[in-house]
Amino acid sequence: MRRVSFQAARVEKGKIVERDDNIYNNLDEMEARLKYLIVNKSGDWGFEEIKNA
């Protein structure tokens, strides 16, 4: 089975301009981190899939 991980990324004008240092495999951790990034770092944050992390 293929392992899929995710990393938070901030986007401006359709391009990734910043990435979070952490990689997540757990939905609860991802949701908590996303809320933190939006509140404390502002910007348009989301997650991108990291293959073979």
C-alpha positions in Angstrom: 0.0 0.0 0.0 1.3 3.4 -1.0 1.9 5.9 1.9 0.5 9.4 1.3 1.6 12.4 3.3 0.7 16.1 3.2 2.6 19.3 3.7 1.0 22.7 4.3 1.7 25.3 1.6 0.8 29.0 1.2 -0.2 30.2 -2.2 -0.1 33.6 -3.8 -1.4 34.1 -7.4 -1.5 30.4 -8.0 2.1 29.7 -7.0 3.4 28.2 -3.8 5.4 30.8 -1.9 6.0 29.1 1.4 5.9 25.6 2.8 5.5 24.4 6.4 8.4 22.4 7.8 6.3 19.5 9.0 4.8 16.6 7.0 1.5 15.1 8.2 -0.2 11.8 7.8 -3.0 12.3 10.3 -6.2 14.3 9.4 -6.6 15.7 12.9 -3.0 17.0 13.0 -3.5 18.5 9.6 -6.6 20.3 10.6 -5.1 21.7 13.8 -1.9 22.9 11.9 -4.0 24.5 9.2 -6.0 26.5 11.7 -2.8 27.6 13.4 -1.2 28.7 10.2 -4.2 30.7 9.1 -4.5 32.5 12.4 -0.8 33.1 13.1 0.8 33.4 9.7 -2.2 34.6 7.6 -2.4 34.0 3.9 -4.1 31.3 1.8 -2.9 28.0 3.3 -3.8 24.5 2.2 -2.2 21.1 1.8 -0.3 19.5 -1.0 0.3 15.7 -1.4 3.8 14.5 -0.8 4.4 11.2 -2.5 6.9 8.7 -0.9 7.5 10.9 2.1 
